[in-house]
Amino acid sequence: MSANRTALYGQADHDLAPSAPDAIQLSPLMIGSSDIAAIESESLNAVTVRAPAGAIERRFVLAQALRTLAAGARLTAFAPKDRGGLRLKKELEAFGCEVGESARRHNRICMVVRPATPKGLDEAIAAGAPRQIAENGLWTQPGVFSWDRLDAGTNALLQVLPEFAGAGADFGAGIGLLALNVLASKKVTKLTLVELDRRAVEVSKRNVADPRAAFVWGDVRGDAGLKDLDFVVSNPPFHDGGGEDKALGQAFIRAAADALRKGGVLWMVANRHLPYEAILAESFAKVRLVAEGDGYKVFEARK
Ligand SMILES: C[S@@+](CC[C@H](N)C(=O)[O-])C[C@H]1O[C@@H](n2cnc3c(N)ncnc32)[C@H](O)[C@@H]1O
């Protein structure tokens, strides 16, 4: 074990749990982070975890964190009470830890020292690892967007998706379901899947094994270097860190307009209540509401 190697999973909150400025970032949602599954066992001196809300994903992360810690090193995990925080203590106890718990700003904070022989780590890690869905053969991982079911928004878009041609992109491509459907058209020459969640990027590479596909682990709001595209498809996210964030979808619309050639099209789906019309009208020459129903609306916007 090196002198002082520590890690952080998720955004730091020094008020809830201190972390070192040089801690290795392990969250798959942070571009450039390291994969927690690839960290050597018993190699870290301290780990701080902003625990995710999904139960299988959270136990996977806690188990991985305990696996990477040296015996006697400390894990600090925190989460909002109503997003898994109330379950942290029991979950850590189930791994054989003695847990010190405190409460602050509607969060629960749990501190443990890694026991010499934690229990049940392998099972929790196996349960949260990438897996193949039996029904359709697609790869997925607990924690990835809509990881165990077809999203209703994606489905609404798939119902009306036209045959595209030329070069395009899928903004927020998830496990690659939309991309697979886009690539069913032989006239598509290239499709770039841009996605923030490294886990989704990894499984989408397995799902979309097509030489026309390119994969970018990146933020649509940054510069993915995409220009003069013929089309963009997107089921944009509208949650950021738990709260609803319509600005995120609006940023996706602007980024799509920037990446398209004149006359290129954006096909996107949105929850019916989200206010995207004004930004679409501002960024595109022509906007058409293609379909509406089941709480969703699908737009075609031409630049
Ligand atoms: C509503 S999901 C759609 C996933 C997939 N296209 C589908 O239809 O099943 C939105 C996706 O955008 C990703 N995402 C969120 N913020 C992002 C960002 N700033 N840049 C790129 N992708 C992002 C999420 O991880 C998620 O996979």
The ligand as a Tripos MOL2 file, in Angstrom:
@<TRIPOS>MOLECULE
LIG
   27    29     1     0     0
SMALL
NO_CHARGES

@<TRIPOS>ATOM
      1 C1        -33.1450    9.6660  -20.7900 C.3       1 LIG1
      2 S1        -31.6150    8.8020  -20.9210 S.3       1 LIG1
      3 C2        -31.6880    8.1430  -22.5700 C.3       1 LIG1
      4 C3        -30.8160    6.9370  -22.7920 C.3       1 LIG1
      5 C4        -30.9820    6.2070  -24.1420 C.3       1 LIG1
      6 N1        -30.7640    7.0990  -25.2600 N.3       1 LIG1
      7 C5        -32.3610    5.6250  -24.2280 C.2       1 LIG1
      8 O1        -33.1820    6.2280  -24.9220 O.co2     1 LIG1
      9 O2        -32.6370    4.5910  -23.5970 O.co2     1 LIG1
     10 C6        -30.4710   10.1000  -20.9830 C.3       1 LIG1
     11 C7        -29.0150    9.6730  -20.9730 C.3       1 LIG1
     12 O3        -28.2030   10.8580  -20.9900 O.3       1 LIG1
     13 C8        -27.0720   10.6620  -20.1710 C.3       1 LIG1
     14 N2        -26.5760   12.0010  -19.7730 N.ar      1 LIG1
     15 C9        -26.9670   12.7690  -18.7210 C.ar      1 LIG1
     16 N3        -26.3370   13.9510  -18.7370 N.ar      1 LIG1
     17 C10       -25.5280   13.9320  -19.8210 C.ar      1 LIG1
     18 C11       -24.6000   14.8680  -20.3820 C.ar      1 LIG1
     19 N4        -24.4430   16.0640  -19.8180 N.pl3     1 LIG1
     20 N5        -23.9240   14.5210  -21.4980 N.ar      1 LIG1
     21 C12       -24.1040   13.2850  -22.0660 C.ar      1 LIG1
     22 N6        -24.9720   12.3630  -21.5910 N.ar      1 LIG1
     23 C13       -25.6670   12.6840  -20.4960 C.ar      1 LIG1
     24 C14       -27.5950    9.8140  -19.0200 C.3       1 LIG1
     25 O4        -26.5280    9.1140  -18.3880 O.3       1 LIG1
     26 C15       -28.5770    8.8950  -19.7440 C.3       1 LIG1
     27 O5        -27.9590    7.7090  -20.1540 O.3       1 LIG1
@<TRIPOS>BOND
     1     1     2 1
     2     2     3 1
     3     2    10 1
     4     3     4 1
     5     4     5 1
     6     5     6 1
     7     5     7 1
     8     7     8 2
     9     7     9 1
    10    10    11 1
    11    11    12 1
    12    11    26 1
    13    12    13 1
    14    13    14 1
    15    13    24 1
    16    14    15 ar
    17    14    23 ar
    18    15    16 ar
    19    16    17 ar
    20    17    18 ar
    21    17    23 ar
    22    18    19 1
    23    18    20 ar
    24    20    21 ar
    25    21    22 ar
    26    22    23 ar
    27    24    25 1
    28    24    26 1
    29    26    27 1
@<TRIPOS>SUBSTRUCTURE
     1 LIG1         1 GROUP 0 **** ****
